[in-house]
């Protein structure tokens, strides 16, 4: 008889996510700290972090567009942000939220607003919340 390891002892990958950072005039140390915060969040919530996209220029959103393509191509669960402000100013953030919703990606926040989408209950992740 062959004994299999308990389910809890098997390596299981969590949902695939990408990180996104909007870094305008940010020091290298701050960039590293934010990247590490995304990684820590993913480990705590058993998410598989596929990569972190970094936007360094407000006029050309190449990183955000690339992330949308990656989310769509890989059928990823969603995107992890340190705070809602990483989506940009209010008008841009609203458009980006809409784009994420259109492709079915979840918006996972490390800190910030903890609101559920209309018609749904409380966020499914207690520390960090989720939007869809």
Chimera marker file (.cmm) of the C-alpha trace (Angstrom):
<marker_set name="trace">
<marker id="1" x="0.000" y="0.000" z="0.000" r="1" g="1" b="0" radius="0.5"/>
<marker id="2" x="1.342" y="3.437" z="-0.997" r="1" g="1" b="0" radius="0.5"/>
<marker id="3" x="0.561" y="6.268" z="1.373" r="1" g="1" b="0" radius="0.5"/>
<marker id="4" x="-0.045" y="9.660" z="-0.196" r="1" g="1" b="0" radius="0.5"/>
<marker id="5" x="0.807" y="12.876" z="1.680" r="1" g="1" b="0" radius="0.5"/>
<marker id="6" x="-2.048" y="14.731" z="3.282" r="1" g="1" b="0" radius="0.5"/>
<marker id="7" x="-3.615" y="17.396" z="1.100" r="1" g="1" b="0" radius="0.5"/>
<marker id="8" x="-2.283" y="20.090" z="3.444" r="1" g="1" b="0" radius="0.5"/>
<marker id="9" x="1.258" y="18.833" z="2.832" r="1" g="1" b="0" radius="0.5"/>
<marker id="10" x="1.076" y="18.922" z="-0.970" r="1" g="1" b="0" radius="0.5"/>
<marker id="11" x="2.249" y="21.915" z="-2.916" r="1" g="1" b="0" radius="0.5"/>
<marker id="12" x="-0.812" y="23.503" z="-4.474" r="1" g="1" b="0" radius="0.5"/>
<marker id="13" x="-0.615" y="26.673" z="-6.499" r="1" g="1" b="0" radius="0.5"/>
<marker id="14" x="-3.092" y="29.390" z="-5.702" r="1" g="1" b="0" radius="0.5"/>
<marker id="15" x="-4.918" y="31.611" z="-8.164" r="1" g="1" b="0" radius="0.5"/>
<marker id="16" x="-2.605" y="33.440" z="-10.576" r="1" g="1" b="0" radius="0.5"/>
<marker id="17" x="-2.369" y="37.209" z="-10.027" r="1" g="1" b="0" radius="0.5"/>
<marker id="18" x="-0.273" y="40.132" z="-11.206" r="1" g="1" b="0" radius="0.5"/>
<marker id="19" x="0.890" y="43.104" z="-9.179" r="1" g="1" b="0" radius="0.5"/>
<marker id="20" x="0.614" y="46.678" z="-10.432" r="1" g="1" b="0" radius="0.5"/>
<marker id="21" x="2.468" y="49.738" z="-9.174" r="1" g="1" b="0" radius="0.5"/>
<marker id="22" x="2.139" y="53.321" z="-10.351" r="1" g="1" b="0" radius="0.5"/>
<marker id="23" x="5.520" y="54.790" z="-9.408" r="1" g="1" b="0" radius="0.5"/>
<marker id="24" x="5.854" y="58.470" z="-10.206" r="1" g="1" b="0" radius="0.5"/>
<marker id="25" x="8.848" y="60.119" z="-8.521" r="1" g="1" b="0" radius="0.5"/>
<marker id="26" x="9.397" y="57.199" z="-6.138" r="1" g="1" b="0" radius="0.5"/>
<marker id="27" x="12.741" y="56.167" z="-4.678" r="1" g="1" b="0" radius="0.5"/>
<marker id="28" x="14.267" y="52.780" z="-5.426" r="1" g="1" b="0" radius="0.5"/>
<marker id="29" x="13.809" y="51.825" z="-1.745" r="1" g="1" b="0" radius="0.5"/>
<marker id="30" x="10.082" y="52.654" z="-1.894" r="1" g="1" b="0" radius="0.5"/>
<marker id="31" x="9.712" y="50.669" z="-5.118" r="1" g="1" b="0" radius="0.5"/>
<marker id="32" x="11.366" y="47.661" z="-3.494" r="1" g="1" b="0" radius="0.5"/>
<marker id="33" x="9.202" y="47.969" z="-0.365" r="1" g="1" b="0" radius="0.5"/>
<marker id="34" x="5.989" y="48.092" z="-2.415" r="1" g="1" b="0" radius="0.5"/>
<marker id="35" x="7.067" y="45.129" z="-4.534" r="1" g="1" b="0" radius="0.5"/>
<marker id="36" x="7.851" y="43.153" z="-1.385" r="1" g="1" b="0" radius="0.5"/>
<marker id="37" x="4.465" y="44.110" z="0.107" r="1" g="1" b="0" radius="0.5"/>
<marker id="38" x="2.711" y="42.651" z="-2.944" r="1" g="1" b="0" radius="0.5"/>
<marker id="39" x="4.750" y="39.451" z="-2.645" r="1" g="1" b="0" radius="0.5"/>
<marker id="40" x="3.999" y="39.158" z="1.078" r="1" g="1" b="0" radius="0.5"/>
<marker id="41" x="0.282" y="39.711" z="0.474" r="1" g="1" b="0" radius="0.5"/>
<marker id="42" x="0.256" y="36.959" z="-2.150" r="1" g="1" b="0" radius="0.5"/>
<marker id="43" x="2.044" y="34.516" z="0.145" r="1" g="1" b="0" radius="0.5"/>
<marker id="44" x="-0.351" y="35.235" z="3.040" r="1" g="1" b="0" radius="0.5"/>
<marker id="45" x="-3.393" y="34.726" z="0.820" r="1" g="1" b="0" radius="0.5"/>
<marker id="46" x="-2.002" y="31.733" z="-1.093" r="1" g="1" b="0" radius="0.5"/>
<marker id="47" x="-1.933" y="33.541" z="-4.433" r="1" g="1" b="0" radius="0.5"/>
<marker id="48" x="0.604" y="32.832" z="-7.170" r="1" g="1" b="0" radius="0.5"/>
<marker id="49" x="2.284" y="36.098" z="-8.169" r="1" g="1" b="0" radius="0.5"/>
<marker id="50" x="3.147" y="35.917" z="-11.873" r="1" g="1" b="0" radius="0.5"/>
<marker id="51" x="4.851" y="39.318" z="-11.994" r="1" g="1" b="0" radius="0.5"/>
<marker id="52" x="4.639" y="42.975" z="-11.050" r="1" g="1" b="0" radius="0.5"/>
<marker id="53" x="3.978" y="45.651" z="-13.672" r="1" g="1" b="0" radius="0.5"/>
<marker id="54" x="5.409" y="49.095" z="-12.903" r="1" g="1" b="0" radius="0.5"/>
<marker id="55" x="4.180" y="52.344" z="-14.445" r="1" g="1" b="0" radius="0.5"/>
<marker id="56" x="6.755" y="55.111" z="-14.218" r="1" g="1" b="0" radius="0.5"/>
<marker id="57" x="5.182" y="57.678" z="-16.541" r="1" g="1" b="0" radius="0.5"/>
<marker id="58" x="1.677" y="59.078" z="-16.162" r="1" g="1" b="0" radius="0.5"/>
<marker id="59" x="1.205" y="59.884" z="-19.865" r="1" g="1" b="0" radius="0.5"/>
<marker id="60" x="1.943" y="56.441" z="-21.341" r="1" g="1" b="0" radius="0.5"/>
<marker id="61" x="0.213" y="53.542" z="-19.565" r="1" g="1" b="0" radius="0.5"/>
<marker id="62" x="2.222" y="50.781" z="-21.260" r="1" g="1" b="0" radius="0.5"/>
<marker id="63" x="2.536" y="48.733" z="-18.079" r="1" g="1" b="0" radius="0.5"/>
<marker id="64" x="-1.209" y="48.807" z="-17.377" r="1" g="1" b="0" radius="0.5"/>
<marker id="65" x="-2.059" y="47.820" z="-20.954" r="1" g="1" b="0" radius="0.5"/>
<marker id="66" x="0.532" y="45.039" z="-20.823" r="1" g="1" b="0" radius="0.5"/>
<marker id="67" x="-0.929" y="43.812" z="-17.560" r="1" g="1" b="0" radius="0.5"/>
<marker id="68" x="-4.445" y="43.738" z="-19.056" r="1" g="1" b="0" radius="0.5"/>
<marker id="69" x="-3.105" y="41.647" z="-21.936" r="1" g="1" b="0" radius="0.5"/>
<marker id="70" x="-1.366" y="39.282" z="-19.511" r="1" g="1" b="0" radius="0.5"/>
<marker id="71" x="-4.484" y="38.967" z="-17.345" r="1" g="1" b="0" radius="0.5"/>
<marker id="72" x="-6.542" y="38.083" z="-20.404" r="1" g="1" b="0" radius="0.5"/>
<marker id="73" x="-4.000" y="35.717" z="-21.972" r="1" g="1" b="0" radius="0.5"/>
<marker id="74" x="-3.390" y="33.741" z="-18.792" r="1" g="1" b="0" radius="0.5"/>
<marker id="75" x="-6.968" y="33.844" z="-17.490" r="1" g="1" b="0" radius="0.5"/>
<marker id="76" x="-5.576" y="35.148" z="-14.236" r="1" g="1" b="0" radius="0.5"/>
<marker id="77" x="-7.627" y="35.741" z="-11.116" r="1" g="1" b="0" radius="0.5"/>
<marker id="78" x="-6.777" y="39.410" z="-10.771" r="1" g="1" b="0" radius="0.5"/>
<marker id="79" x="-4.411" y="42.195" z="-9.858" r="1" g="1" b="0" radius="0.5"/>
<marker id="80" x="-2.911" y="43.150" z="-6.483" r="1" g="1" b="0" radius="0.5"/>
<marker id="81" x="-2.382" y="46.830" z="-5.604" r="1" g="1" b="0" radius="0.5"/>
<marker id="82" x="-0.899" y="48.338" z="-2.442" r="1" g="1" b="0" radius="0.5"/>
<marker id="83" x="-3.644" y="51.011" z="-2.390" r="1" g="1" b="0" radius="0.5"/>
<marker id="84" x="-6.399" y="52.209" z="-4.754" r="1" g="1" b="0" radius="0.5"/>
<marker id="85" x="-4.300" y="55.280" z="-5.641" r="1" g="1" b="0" radius="0.5"/>
<marker id="86" x="-2.023" y="53.078" z="-7.755" r="1" g="1" b="0" radius="0.5"/>
<marker id="87" x="-4.774" y="53.028" z="-10.389" r="1" g="1" b="0" radius="0.5"/>
<marker id="88" x="-4.205" y="56.769" z="-10.884" r="1" g="1" b="0" radius="0.5"/>
<marker id="89" x="-6.299" y="59.920" z="-10.450" r="1" g="1" b="0" radius="0.5"/>
<marker id="90" x="-10.068" y="59.429" z="-10.001" r="1" g="1" b="0" radius="0.5"/>
<marker id="91" x="-11.071" y="59.653" z="-13.682" r="1" g="1" b="0" radius="0.5"/>
<marker id="92" x="-8.289" y="57.329" z="-14.822" r="1" g="1" b="0" radius="0.5"/>
<marker id="93" x="-8.862" y="54.967" z="-11.890" r="1" g="1" b="0" radius="0.5"/>
<marker id="94" x="-12.566" y="54.668" z="-12.761" r="1" g="1" b="0" radius="0.5"/>
<marker id="95" x="-11.712" y="53.789" z="-16.357" r="1" g="1" b="0" radius="0.5"/>
<marker id="96" x="-9.130" y="51.242" z="-15.251" r="1" g="1" b="0" radius="0.5"/>
<marker id="97" x="-11.553" y="49.626" z="-12.792" r="1" g="1" b="0" radius="0.5"/>
<marker id="98" x="-14.026" y="49.346" z="-15.637" r="1" g="1" b="0" radius="0.5"/>
<marker id="99" x="-11.416" y="47.699" z="-17.868" r="1" g="1" b="0" radius="0.5"/>
<marker id="100" x="-10.566" y="45.188" z="-15.138" r="1" g="1" b="0" radius="0.5"/>
<marker id="101" x="-14.253" y="44.427" z="-14.599" r="1" g="1" b="0" radius="0.5"/>
<marker id="102" x="-14.777" y="43.904" z="-18.342" r="1" g="1" b="0" radius="0.5"/>
<marker id="103" x="-12.175" y="41.139" z="-18.452" r="1" g="1" b="0" radius="0.5"/>
<marker id="104" x="-13.437" y="39.574" z="-15.206" r="1" g="1" b="0" radius="0.5"/>
<marker id="105" x="-10.330" y="40.368" z="-13.147" r="1" g="1" b="0" radius="0.5"/>
<marker id="106" x="-10.565" y="40.813" z="-9.378" r="1" g="1" b="0" radius="0.5"/>
<marker id="107" x="-9.008" y="43.911" z="-7.821" r="1" g="1" b="0" radius="0.5"/>
<marker id="108" x="-7.194" y="42.942" z="-4.610" r="1" g="1" b="0" radius="0.5"/>
<marker id="109" x="-6.112" y="45.777" z="-2.327" r="1" g="1" b="0" radius="0.5"/>
<marker id="110" x="-3.483" y="45.437" z="0.360" r="1" g="1" b="0" radius="0.5"/>
<marker id="111" x="-4.779" y="48.606" z="2.044" r="1" g="1" b="0" radius="0.5"/>
<marker id="112" x="-7.610" y="50.949" z="1.273" r="1" g="1" b="0" radius="0.5"/>
<marker id="113" x="-11.290" y="50.836" z="0.581" r="1" g="1" b="0" radius="0.5"/>
<marker id="114" x="-13.013" y="47.608" z="1.465" r="1" g="1" b="0" radius="0.5"/>
<marker id="115" x="-16.152" y="47.777" z="-0.649" r="1" g="1" b="0" radius="0.5"/>
<marker id="116" x="-17.934" y="44.900" z="-2.335" r="1" g="1" b="0" radius="0.5"/>
<marker id="117" x="-19.304" y="45.177" z="-5.872" r="1" g="1" b="0" radius="0.5"/>
<marker id="118" x="-22.978" y="46.120" z="-6.215" r="1" g="1" b="0" radius="0.5"/>
<marker id="119" x="-25.254" y="43.205" z="-5.420" r="1" g="1" b="0" radius="0.5"/>
<marker id="120" x="-22.589" y="41.170" z="-3.628" r="1" g="1" b="0" radius="0.5"/>
<marker id="121" x="-21.777" y="40.600" z="0.023" r="1" g="1" b="0" radius="0.5"/>
<marker id="122" x="-18.705" y="41.590" z="1.965" r="1" g="1" b="0" radius="0.5"/>
<marker id="123" x="-15.230" y="41.247" z="0.439" r="1" g="1" b="0" radius="0.5"/>
<marker id="124" x="-14.033" y="37.663" z="0.352" r="1" g="1" b="0" radius="0.5"/>
<marker id="125" x="-10.560" y="38.426" z="1.701" r="1" g="1" b="0" radius="0.5"/>
<marker id="126" x="-10.705" y="39.790" z="5.234" r="1" g="1" b="0" radius="0.5"/>
<marker id="127" x="-7.340" y="41.604" z="5.137" r="1" g="1" b="0" radius="0.5"/>
<marker id="128" x="-7.145" y="43.452" z="1.888" r="1" g="1" b="0" radius="0.5"/>
<marker id="129" x="-10.587" y="43.117" z="0.396" r="1" g="1" b="0" radius="0.5"/>
<marker id="130" x="-11.468" y="42.292" z="-3.164" r="1" g="1" b="0" radius="0.5"/>
<marker id="131" x="-13.356" y="44.046" z="-5.870" r="1" g="1" b="0" radius="0.5"/>
<marker id="132" x="-14.700" y="42.564" z="-8.999" r="1" g="1" b="0" radius="0.5"/>
<link id1="1" id2="2" r="1" g="1" b="0" radius="0.2"/>
<link id1="2" id2="3" r="1" g="1" b="0" radius="0.2"/>
<link id1="3" id2="4" r="1" g="1" b="0" radius="0.2"/>
<link id1="4" id2="5" r="1" g="1" b="0" radius="0.2"/>
<link id1="5" id2="6" r="1" g="1" b="0" radius="0.2"/>
<link id1="6" id2="7" r="1" g="1" b="0" radius="0.2"/>
<link id1="7" id2="8" r="1" g="1" b="0" radius="0.2"/>
<link id1="8" id2="9" r="1" g="1" b="0" radius="0.2"/>
<link id1="9" id2="10" r="1" g="1" b="0" radius="0.2"/>
<link id1="10" id2="11" r="1" g="1" b="0" radius="0.2"/>
<link id1="11" id2="12" r="1" g="1" b="0" radius="0.2"/>
<link id1="12" id2="13" r="1" g="1" b="0" radius="0.2"/>
<link id1="13" id2="14" r="1" g="1" b="0" radius="0.2"/>
<link id1="14" id2="15" r="1" g="1" b="0" radius="0.2"/>
<link id1="15" id2="16" r="1" g="1" b="0" radius="0.2"/>
<link id1="16" id2="17" r="1" g="1" b="0" radius="0.2"/>
<link id1="17" id2="18" r="1" g="1" b="0" radius="0.2"/>
<link id1="18" id2="19" r="1" g="1" b="0" radius="0.2"/>
<link id1="19" id2="20" r="1" g="1" b="0" radius="0.2"/>
<link id1="20" id2="21" r="1" g="1" b="0" radius="0.2"/>
<link id1="21" id2="22" r="1" g="1" b="0" radius="0.2"/>
<link id1="22" id2="23" r="1" g="1" b="0" radius="0.2"/>
<link id1="23" id2="24" r="1" g="1" b="0" radius="0.2"/>
<link id1="24" id2="25" r="1" g="1" b="0" radius="0.2"/>
<link id1="25" id2="26" r="1" g="1" b="0" radius="0.2"/>
<link id1="26" id2="27" r="1" g="1" b="0" radius="0.2"/>
<link id1="27" id2="28" r="1" g="1" b="0" radius="0.2"/>
<link id1="28" id2="29" r="1" g="1" b="0" radius="0.2"/>
<link id1="29" id2="30" r="1" g="1" b="0" radius="0.2"/>
<link id1="30" id2="31" r="1" g="1" b="0" radius="0.2"/>
<link id1="31" id2="32" r="1" g="1" b="0" radius="0.2"/>
<link id1="32" id2="33" r="1" g="1" b="0" radius="0.2"/>
<link id1="33" id2="34" r="1" g="1" b="0" radius="0.2"/>
<link id1="34" id2="35" r="1" g="1" b="0" radius="0.2"/>
<link id1="35" id2="36" r="1" g="1" b="0" radius="0.2"/>
<link id1="36" id2="37" r="1" g="1" b="0" radius="0.2"/>
<link id1="37" id2="38" r="1" g="1" b="0" radius="0.2"/>
<link id1="38" id2="39" r="1" g="1" b="0" radius="0.2"/>
<link id1="39" id2="40" r="1" g="1" b="0" radius="0.2"/>
<link id1="40" id2="41" r="1" g="1" b="0" radius="0.2"/>
<link id1="41" id2="42" r="1" g="1" b="0" radius="0.2"/>
<link id1="42" id2="43" r="1" g="1" b="0" radius="0.2"/>
<link id1="43" id2="44" r="1" g="1" b="0" radius="0.2"/>
<link id1="44" id2="45" r="1" g="1" b="0" radius="0.2"/>
<link id1="45" id2="46" r="1" g="1" b="0" radius="0.2"/>
<link id1="46" id2="47" r="1" g="1" b="0" radius="0.2"/>
<link id1="47" id2="48" r="1" g="1" b="0" radius="0.2"/>
<link id1="48" id2="49" r="1" g="1" b="0" radius="0.2"/>
<link id1="49" id2="50" r="1" g="1" b="0" radius="0.2"/>
<link id1="50" id2="51" r="1" g="1" b="0" radius="0.2"/>
<link id1="51" id2="52" r="1" g="1" b="0" radius="0.2"/>
<link id1="52" id2="53" r="1" g="1" b="0" radius="0.2"/>
<link id1="53" id2="54" r="1" g="1" b="0" radius="0.2"/>
<link id1="54" id2="55" r="1" g="1" b="0" radius="0.2"/>
<link id1="55" id2="56" r="1" g="1" b="0" radius="0.2"/>
<link id1="56" id2="57" r="1" g="1" b="0" radius="0.2"/>
<link id1="57" id2="58" r="1" g="1" b="0" radius="0.2"/>
<link id1="58" id2="59" r="1" g="1" b="0" radius="0.2"/>
<link id1="59" id2="60" r="1" g="1" b="0" radius="0.2"/>
<link id1="60" id2="61" r="1" g="1" b="0" radius="0.2"/>
<link id1="61" id2="62" r="1" g="1" b="0" radius="0.2"/>
<link id1="62" id2="63" r="1" g="1" b="0" radius="0.2"/>
<link id1="63" id2="64" r="1" g="1" b="0" radius="0.2"/>
<link id1="64" id2="65" r="1" g="1" b="0" radius="0.2"/>
<link id1="65" id2="66" r="1" g="1" b="0" radius="0.2"/>
<link id1="66" id2="67" r="1" g="1" b="0" radius="0.2"/>
<link id1="67" id2="68" r="1" g="1" b="0" radius="0.2"/>
<link id1="68" id2="69" r="1" g="1" b="0" radius="0.2"/>
<link id1="69" id2="70" r="1" g="1" b="0" radius="0.2"/>
<link id1="70" id2="71" r="1" g="1" b="0" radius="0.2"/>
<link id1="71" id2="72" r="1" g="1" b="0" radius="0.2"/>
<link id1="72" id2="73" r="1" g="1" b="0" radius="0.2"/>
<link id1="73" id2="74" r="1" g="1" b="0" radius="0.2"/>
<link id1="74" id2="75" r="1" g="1" b="0" radius="0.2"/>
<link id1="75" id2="76" r="1" g="1" b="0" radius="0.2"/>
<link id1="76" id2="77" r="1" g="1" b="0" radius="0.2"/>
<link id1="77" id2="78" r="1" g="1" b="0" radius="0.2"/>
<link id1="78" id2="79" r="1" g="1" b="0" radius="0.2"/>
<link id1="79" id2="80" r="1" g="1" b="0" radius="0.2"/>
<link id1="80" id2="81" r="1" g="1" b="0" radius="0.2"/>
<link id1="81" id2="82" r="1" g="1" b="0" radius="0.2"/>
<link id1="82" id2="83" r="1" g="1" b="0" radius="0.2"/>
<link id1="83" id2="84" r="1" g="1" b="0" radius="0.2"/>
<link id1="84" id2="85" r="1" g="1" b="0" radius="0.2"/>
<link id1="85" id2="86" r="1" g="1" b="0" radius="0.2"/>
<link id1="86" id2="87" r="1" g="1" b="0" radius="0.2"/>
<link id1="87" id2="88" r="1" g="1" b="0" radius="0.2"/>
<link id1="88" id2="89" r="1" g="1" b="0" radius="0.2"/>
<link id1="89" id2="90" r="1" g="1" b="0" radius="0.2"/>
<link id1="90" id2="91" r="1" g="1" b="0" radius="0.2"/>
<link id1="91" id2="92" r="1" g="1" b="0" radius="0.2"/>
<link id1="92" id2="93" r="1" g="1" b="0" radius="0.2"/>
<link id1="93" id2="94" r="1" g="1" b="0" radius="0.2"/>
<link id1="94" id2="95" r="1" g="1" b="0" radius="0.2"/>
<link id1="95" id2="96" r="1" g="1" b="0" radius="0.2"/>
<link id1="96" id2="97" r="1" g="1" b="0" radius="0.2"/>
<link id1="97" id2="98" r="1" g="1" b="0" radius="0.2"/>
<link id1="98" id2="99" r="1" g="1" b="0" radius="0.2"/>
<link id1="99" id2="100" r="1" g="1" b="0" radius="0.2"/>
<link id1="100" id2="101" r="1" g="1" b="0" radius="0.2"/>
<link id1="101" id2="102" r="1" g="1" b="0" radius="0.2"/>
<link id1="102" id2="103" r="1" g="1" b="0" radius="0.2"/>
<link id1="103" id2="104" r="1" g="1" b="0" radius="0.2"/>
<link id1="104" id2="105" r="1" g="1" b="0" radius="0.2"/>
<link id1="105" id2="106" r="1" g="1" b="0" radius="0.2"/>
<link id1="106" id2="107" r="1" g="1" b="0" radius="0.2"/>
<link id1="107" id2="108" r="1" g="1" b="0" radius="0.2"/>
<link id1="108" id2="109" r="1" g="1" b="0" radius="0.2"/>
<link id1="109" id2="110" r="1" g="1" b="0" radius="0.2"/>
<link id1="110" id2="111" r="1" g="1" b="0" radius="0.2"/>
<link id1="111" id2="112" r="1" g="1" b="0" radius="0.2"/>
<link id1="112" id2="113" r="1" g="1" b="0" radius="0.2"/>
<link id1="113" id2="114" r="1" g="1" b="0" radius="0.2"/>
<link id1="114" id2="115" r="1" g="1" b="0" radius="0.2"/>
<link id1="115" id2="116" r="1" g="1" b="0" radius="0.2"/>
<link id1="116" id2="117" r="1" g="1" b="0" radius="0.2"/>
<link id1="117" id2="118" r="1" g="1" b="0" radius="0.2"/>
<link id1="118" id2="119" r="1" g="1" b="0" radius="0.2"/>
<link id1="119" id2="120" r="1" g="1" b="0" radius="0.2"/>
<link id1="120" id2="121" r="1" g="1" b="0" radius="0.2"/>
<link id1="121" id2="122" r="1" g="1" b="0" radius="0.2"/>
<link id1="122" id2="123" r="1" g="1" b="0" radius="0.2"/>
<link id1="123" id2="124" r="1" g="1" b="0" radius="0.2"/>
<link id1="124" id2="125" r="1" g="1" b="0" radius="0.2"/>
<link id1="125" id2="126" r="1" g="1" b="0" radius="0.2"/>
<link id1="126" id2="127" r="1" g="1" b="0" radius="0.2"/>
<link id1="127" id2="128" r="1" g="1" b="0" radius="0.2"/>
<link id1="128" id2="129" r="1" g="1" b="0" radius="0.2"/>
<link id1="129" id2="130" r="1" g="1" b="0" radius="0.2"/>
<link id1="130" id2="131" r="1" g="1" b="0" radius="0.2"/>
<link id1="131" id2="132" r="1" g="1" b="0" radius="0.2"/>
</marker_set>
